[in-house]
Amino acid sequence: MPRKNSVKRSSPRSQSAAQLRIIGGQWRSRRVPFPDVEGLRPTPDRVRETLFNWLQVAVPGARCLDLFTGSGALGLEALSRGATAVTFIDQSPAVIKQLKANLQLLKAPQHEVVQASALDWLRQQPEDLGVRYDVVFLDPPFHKGLVSEAVALLESKALLADNALIYIETESELRVLDLPAHWHEHRAKTAGQVTYRLFTRASAH
């Protein structure tokens, strides 16, 4: 987790800290702002670089879901690297406003931006809507126990493609996740206070 800058908020350095750098793809090295919202912690550059190395074959052409989107770092990275479409979900009006501006600035292709609680959005999806996500980014606020319910809803609402890939980012203290038996851990790493894992989903049948 990146450390907060100790200099005063009025300094140029603190203002520049509220920017996100896209690591790879068509927008490589582009920087976009993100709002100062309590609890918002963009996935660090080094973690994103590792994650998208894991996903490099899967992302081009994929339909992606970015739950608890925050800065939009993961979904924007996916679009930059050739994802067919990304659905962004976040409940913060400030986050949604800035994300829409960033997507417009980048002239981003197919995307959907929804202002809603991620869990409420999942609960409201009709069962077997027909939309299947190939890659899901699940990066909820830490220490709130949100992963298990989000995972259960993804399955019960039939939102996952066969062989979908699911990225889960949690506090490092959370060592055991309550996941379906047909989800298999593909890769996992810990960086400071963050543990990040990539799971593959086999067909449940």
Long-range contacts (C-beta under 8 A, 24 or more apart in sequence): 1-41, 1-44, 1-192, 1-193, 1-194, 2-41, 2-42, 2-44, 20-71, 20-72, 20-73, 20-76, 21-45, 22-76, 22-77, 22-80, 23-48, 23-49, 23-52, 23-77, 24-49, 24-52, 24-77, 24-80, 24-81, 25-77, 25-79, 25-80, 25-81, 25-82, 26-80, 26-81, 26-82, 27-76, 27-80, 27-106, 28-80, 30-80, 30-106, 32-72, 32-76, 32-102, 32-105, 32-106, 33-98, 33-102, 34-70, 34-71, 34-72, 34-95, 34-98, 35-92, 35-94, 35-95, 35-97, 35-98, 37-70, 37-92, 37-94, 37-95, 39-141, 40-70, 40-71, 40-92, 40-95, 41-70, 42-70, 42-71, 42-73, 43-73, 43-74, 43-139, 43-169, 43-194, 43-196, 44-191, 44-194, 46-191, 47-169, 47-189, 47-191, 47-194, 47-196, 48-73, 48-74, 48-77, 50-189, 50-196, 51-167, 51-196, 51-198, 52-77, 52-81, 54-186, 54-187, 54-198, 55-135, 55-165, 55-167, 55-198, 56-81, 58-134, 58-135, 58-165, 59-83, 59-135, 62-134, 62-135, 63-131, 63-132, 63-133, 63-134, 63-135, 63-161, 64-133, 64-134, 64-135, 64-136, 64-137, 65-89, 65-133, 65-135, 65-136, 65-137, 65-159, 66-137, 67-118, 67-121, 67-122, 67-136, 67-137, 67-138, 67-139, 67-140, 67-150, 68-118, 68-138, 68-139, 68-140, 68-141, 68-146, 69-95, 69-99, 69-137, 70-95, 70-139, 71-95, 72-99, 72-102, 72-103, 74-137, 74-139, 74-167, 75-111, 75-137, 76-102, 76-103, 76-106, 76-108, 78-135, 78-137, 79-106, 79-108, 79-109, 79-111, 83-135, 84-110, 85-109, 85-110, 85-111, 85-112, 86-110, 86-111, 86-112, 87-111, 87-112, 87-114, 87-133, 88-112, 88-113, 88-114, 89-114, 89-116, 89-118, 89-121, 90-114, 90-115, 90-116, 90-118, 91-115, 91-116, 91-117, 91-118, 91-120, 118-146, 118-150, 119-146, 119-149, 119-150, 119-153, 122-150, 122-153, 122-154, 122-157, 122-159, 123-153, 125-153, 125-157, 125-159, 126-157, 127-156, 127-157, 127-158, 128-157, 128-158, 129-157, 129-158, 129-159, 131-159, 132-158, 132-159, 132-160, 132-161, 132-162, 132-164, 133-159, 133-160, 133-161, 133-164, 134-161, 134-164, 134-165, 135-164, 135-165, 135-166, 135-167, 136-160, 136-164, 136-165, 136-166, 136-167, 137-167, 138-166, 138-167, 138-168, 138-169, 139-167, 139-168, 139-169, 140-170, 142-170, 142-171, 143-171, 147-174, 147-177, 147-178, 148-177, 148-178, 151-177, 151-178, 151-179, 151-180, 151-183, 155-180, 155-204, 160-201, 161-201, 162-201, 162-202, 162-203, 163-200, 163-201, 163-202, 163-203, 164-200, 164-201, 165-198, 165-199, 165-200, 165-201, 166-198, 166-199, 166-201, 167-196, 167-197, 167-198, 167-199, 168-196, 168-197, 168-198, 168-199, 169-194, 169-195, 169-196, 169-197, 170-194, 170-195, 170-196, 170-197, 171-195, 180-204
